[in-house]
Amino acid sequence: MLDLNKLTIEKAHAGLLAGDFTAVELTQSYLNAIKEKNGELNAYLEVFADALDQAKAVDEKIARKEEISILGGIPLAIKDNMLIKGRVSSSGSKILENYRAVYDATVIEKLKAKEAIFLGRTNMDEFAMGGSGENSAYGPTKNPHDLTRVPGGSSSGSAAAVGGNLALAALGSDTGGSIRQPAALCGVVGLKPTYGTVSRYGLVAMASSLDQIGPIAKTVGDAEILFNAIKGKDPNDSTSLDSSAYPKQKEKMRIGIPESYLAEGVDEEVLKNFYESVHKFRDYGYEIVDVDLSVLKYSLACYYVLMPAEASTNLARFDGLRYGNHKDGADLLGDYLKTRGTGFGPEVRRRILLGTYVLSAGYYDAYYHKANDVRHLIRQAYDKVFADVDIIVTPTSPTPAWLLGEKTADPLKMYLEDIFTVPANLTGLPAISVPSGKTSTGLPLGIQIMAPHFREDLLFSFGKRFAKL
């Protein structure tokens, strides 16, 4: 019987090569865990019927003494907004509940080439809109550490699957913290790469200048393996970049803490754990300095203007005429109203309305244009700080996992959970959440490490060191 709790990608790869277990046995162990736990967690929307066939093909390759990649035979979970040819990709929405992808997303192509095993597609907040996992049209995901609490979102199913040992690792997408925040709340590692380093081709778009695909894993090392497998410039995505083309600077051994940004609204246990975590770096020889990021007080307002604006534009394509569910009305307008009114959930409708408003005549300059100006100021502030420090560290989430239903009636309270994560998306900077301990009641906590553009190497090195401290 495999101990899934202690398994990592590196250990699983070594075990496959040594013949300690087969890819079929490894995959079956996860399928058994899914069968046992998914009914209460609701992490998976669909478990793929051919998972064992995928694993069998890897075993046959090993038997022929052929080389396999480090991801060969590794069971992964895929967020429901990434296209896998021939499979349903609903983005957690009723409007796409029967939509089958006609091509593979670039990240899926890359993982198929590495012969990774796709266990299934995971639950998510509808169209990635939400920070709790409660906005899915297919019911909320629950936290594997406490079934009465949220797992975070929007990559709720992916984080719960890895945190609950229902997958060895997973892919998520991050628009304002949707990988890092659920990773922190579920006690795992979540990486939001530099914008453009991972292709978005085949990702159902929410906000195109903010979205980024990234890994969720049990260790920093596993997140690094998955990131290296999916990164790279893609001719199908004009915003994608070759990160290896950018030179790396020597480490300064300095860590920045934006003290003024931690002044209010942060749970006491989160703050205590954060400072205990930071002090561990002092013992390793790093200098801890206070950095001026006072402009971040505008980041949440800036994000909640830009993100809905882009989302309302992207979601205009879902009208039920070309693909997705269709409802008949009295006329064409009636078709639109019925299809979108029943196909989109409350949070999606809220953000579409907000986004359309800020883009409308008379308000574009006052809201959207102003928010873009603020975004530029935030980028400049980070550039200035990173001239002096290697990384910036904050809590990942201002609170531990909250109770299911606790914040659904107050959207603004829910949006405040993004306070530490949205700056990385506004600036395109890479950021990683790593587990940093637990509350007195056993709920996972995480710290967020941010680095300059294309310096994922710093995130991995700092993250690995932190894990050993």
N, C-alpha and C positions, 0 to 999 in steps of 0.2 A: 504493500500500500504506500503510494507516494505521499510525502508530507508537503502538501501544497503551500503551507504557511512559510516554509523555509526555502522554497524554490525560487530561483532567479533565472533570467535568460542564460546567463553564463553557466550556471550549474546545470540547467536542463540540457544545454548544448553538450557539455562535457559528459553528462549521463547518457545521452543518445549515442555519442561516439564510442563510449566505453561499453555499450551494450547493457547498461544497468536497467534500462527500460526502452521500449520502442516508442515511436511517435504515436502509434495507435493507442498504446497504453497511457501515454501522457495525455493525449486528447480525451480519451475515455474518462480519465480522472476528473477532468474539468467538466465534461458533459454530465458526469454523476453529481458533481457539486452544483451545477446549474439546475439539474432536476430536483435536487434536495432543497435548494435555497431560493431559486428565482421566483417561486410562487409568492413568497413574502417580500422579497426585495424589489421585484419588478424592474430588474436591471436590463434584461434582454427583452426586446420586442419580438425577436425571431431567432431561433437557433437553427443554423444551417444543417440540412439533412445530410449533406455530403462531407461534413467535417472529418469523419473517419476515413472516407475515400481520399481526401487530401493528405491525411496522415499516412495512409498506406503507400501512396506514391513516394513519400519521403523515405519510408522504411525500405522500399524496394531499391531506392538509390543507394542507401547506406549498405544494404546487402551486397550490392554490386561493387562495393568499395569506391564509389564515386564521392567526390567532395561535395559537402553541403555547406551553405552559408551559416553564420551563427544564428540566423533566424529560421533556418530550415527546420520544420517540424514544431515550431513554437506556436502555441495556441493564443491567438489575439482576438480582442473584441473591437468592433468598428462602430463608431458613432453613426447614427441613422441619417446623417446629412451628407455622407460621402458615397458617391455612386459606385456600385459594384454591378457590372454588366449582367443583366438578366434577373437581378434581384430587386425587391421592393426597396425604395428609399423614400420614406415618408416625411423625414425631418420632424417627426413627432406631431404631425398635423393630419387632420381628417381630409384636408383638401388634396393631399397626395397619398392617401392610404393605399391606393391601388396602382401607384406609379411604379413601373419597372424601368430601371436604368438601361439605356441603350449603349452605354460605353463605360469603361472603367475610369475612375479618377486617377490622376497621375500617381498619387501616393499608393493607391491600390495596385496599379501596374507594377510599381517598384517592389511592393511586398510580395506580389505573386511571383516576380522574378527571383526573389529570395526564398521562395517556397514556404513562407509563413502559413500557418493554418488559421483560417477565418472561422471562428466559432459561431458568430452571429452578429446581428446589428443591435445596438444598445439604445435604450430609452433616452430621451432628452427633452428639455423644455422646447416647446413648439418653435420651429425656425430659430432655435438657439436664443430665444428671448426669455430670460429668467435666470435667477441665481439660486434656485432652491430645488429644481427638479419636480416642481409641482404643476408646471404649466403644460405638461404633455397631454395630448388628446387621448392618450392611452393609459392614463392614471399616473400617480406620482411614483417616483423611485424612492426607496427608503434607505436610510443610512445603515451600512452593515454592522456598525458598532452599537447602534441603538435604533431599533425599528420604529420608535416614536418620533424620530428626528429626521430632518432633511439631509440629503447627501451633498447639497450644493448643486450648482448648475452653471451653464446649461448642459455640460457633459456629465450629467448625473449618472446615467447608466454605465458609462465607461469607468468612472471613478469608483462606483459601488461594486462593479464587477472585479476590478483589480483589488480593491480594499477587502472584498469579501471572498477572495480566492476563487472567483468564477472565471478568471482569465489571468494569464501570466503577465500580460501588458495590454494596452489598448491605444487607439487613436481617439483624440478629441479635437474640438476646434475652440478657439479662444478669441472672442471679440471684445470683451471687457473684463476678462478674468475667468472665462468659462472652462478652462483647463485647471488653472492654479487653485481657484477657490474650492471646487469640489475635491481636488486632490488633498488640500489641507484638511477639509472636513471629514474625509474618509481615511486619513492617515497614510497617504501614498505620495509619490513624487509626480509633479506635473510641470511640463516645460512649454512655455510660449516662446517660440523662436523669434529671431529678428524678422520683421516683416519682409517677405519676399524670398527668404531662404528655403521655404517649402512651398511648392506649387499649390495654388488653390484651384487648379483645373479639376472640375468634377466635384467640387464642394458646393452645396446649395448655398448661395450667397445670402448673407444677412446685411452686413455693412462692408462693402468691398475694400475700403481703405483701412479697415480695422481687423478683419477676419484673418486668422492664421491657424493652420493645422499643426498639431504637436502631439507628443507622446505622453501617456500616463503609465507609470510603472512603479514597481516596488522599491527600486533603488535608483540612485543617480546614474550608476553605471548602466543599468538597463535602459534608462531614458536616453542616454548618450548613444547606445547601440541603435535604438529605434530611430533617433534623429538622424544619425549618419546614413541610415538606410533610405530615408525619405527625402532628404534635402537635395538641392541642386536646381540649376536653371532649367526651365522648361519652355520650349518654343510655343506651347499652348497657353502660357500665362505670361503676358507682357510685363507683369510686375515682379516676376521671379528673378532671382539674382544668384550669381555664383559667389558664395561667401568666401571661398578660398582665394579670391582675387584681392581681398582686402588685407593689408598688412596688420600684424599683431604687435602691440606695444609691450614693453617690459612691465612687469607688475610693480606697483608702487608700495604694496603692503599696507594700504590704507583703506579703511572701510568707512563709508559715509552713513550717518544716521540723521534723517530729517526730524529733529526733536520737535519742532513747532507743529509738524503734521501729526504727531502722536498725542497732542495735548488733550483732545476730548473725543468722546464717543467710542473709546476702545474699552472692551471688557477688562476688568482688573486682572483676572487670571491670564488673559492673553498678553497683557502688558508685562506682567511679572515674568511669564515664560519667555517673552521676547528679549528682555534685558538679560536674563540668565543665559539665553542662547548667544547673544552678542558678546557677553563677557568671556565665553569660551574661546572666542577668536583671539582675545588679548593674550591668553596663555600660549597661543600658537605663534605670537610675535607680531600680530597686526596692530596698527594704530587705529583707534576708533575716534572719528572726528564728527562734530556736528556740521551739517551742511544746510545751506539756505535753499530751500525749495518751497518758499512761502506761496509761490504762484500756484502750487498744487491745490489750494483751497478753491480754485475755479475749475479744476479738472472734471469733477463729477457733473457740474452744470454744462460744461463744454461737451462732454461725452453724450449726455442725454439730449443734446440738440443735434449733434452730427450723426449719431447712430440711428435714431428714428428717421432722420431725413434720408439717409442712404437705404435704410430698410424699406421705407415706403416706396422708394423707387424700384428696388429689386423685387419686391413682392407684387408689384403691379402686373407682372407676367402671369401670375396665378389667377386666371379668370375662369377656368373650367372649360374653355373653348378648345384649347390646343392639347392640353393634357391635364390629368387630375380629375377629381370629381366634378360633375356638372349637375346643376339643378335648374329645372325649367321655370321661368317666370312668365308674366303676361307678354313681355317684349324683351328686347336686348338688354335694356337697363334692368328689367326685372330678373333676367338671367344672372347678371352681374351681382345684384343685391342679394339674391337667394344663395348663389354659389359661395360668394365670399362671406356672407353673413353666417352661414352654417358651417363653412369649411374652416374659417379662422376662429381661434379661441379668443377670449377677452383680452389677454395681454397683447396678442398680436394686433388685434383691432385698435387697442389703445395706442400702440406705438405707430401704427400706420397713420392714424388721425393726427398724432402729434407731429410726425415727420412731414406730412402733407401741409400742415399749418405753417411750420417754420420755413417751408419752401415756397409758400404762396406769395402772390404779389402784395407788396406793402410790408411784408415781414421778413423777406429773404435777407435784406441788408441788416436789419435789426437783430436777427437771430443767427441764421446760418453763416453769413459772412463774418459776423462778430465772433462766433465760435471758432471759425477757422483762424482768425487772428490770434485768439487765445491759445489755440493748439500750437501755433508757431512760437509763442512766448514760452510755453511749457517745454518745447523741444530745445529752445535756446538755454533755458535754465538747466536742463540735464546736461547739455554739452559743456556748459561752464563747470558744473560740479565734477563731471567725469574727467576734466583736465587735471583734477587734483586727487581723485580716489579711484580705486579699482572697481569697487562694487558699492551699491546702495542697498541697505537691508531694512526691511519693515516687516511687521506681521503680514501674513497673507490675507487674513480676514479679521475684521475688528471684533468678531464674536466667534465662539465655537458653534457647532451645529445647533440650530434652534428647533423647536417643536414643529411638527407638521401642522400647517394651518395658522401658525402664530402670527405670520406677517402678511398673509394673503389679502387681508382686508385693507392694508395700508401700503400701496406700491412705493411710496417715498421711503418708508422704513426699509423695504426690501432693496431699493436702489442704493441705499447707504452702505450696504454690504460690499459694494464694489469700490469703496473709497481708496483702497491700496492697490488695486489691480488695474484700473482703467488707464493710469498714466503710461504704462508699457504699450498699450494699444494705440493711444493718441500719438506717441512718439515713435512707434515701430521698434522700440528697444526689446532685447530678449530678457526674459525673467523666468525664474524657476521657483516653485514652492517645494520645500523639503520638510518632512516631519520634524517637529521640534519638541515633542513631548505630549502630555495629556493633562486635562483638567483634573480637579480633585474627584470628579465623578467618572473619569475614564474617557472623556471625549477627546479625539485627536486635535492637535494644534499644529500649525505650520508657520515657518518663516519664509518670506519672499526675498530672493536675491536678484537684483537687477544689475546688468552690465552694459557697457557701451555696445553700439551696433556691431554685429558679427563676432562678438566675444562670448559665444556659447562655451568656448573652452574655459573661460574664467568661471562661468556658472558651474560647470562640471567639476573643476578642480576645487573650488570653494565648497561646493555641495558635498563632495566626497570627504574632504577634510572635516567638515562639520559633522558628518555621520560618525566619524571616528573619535570626535572629542567627547 
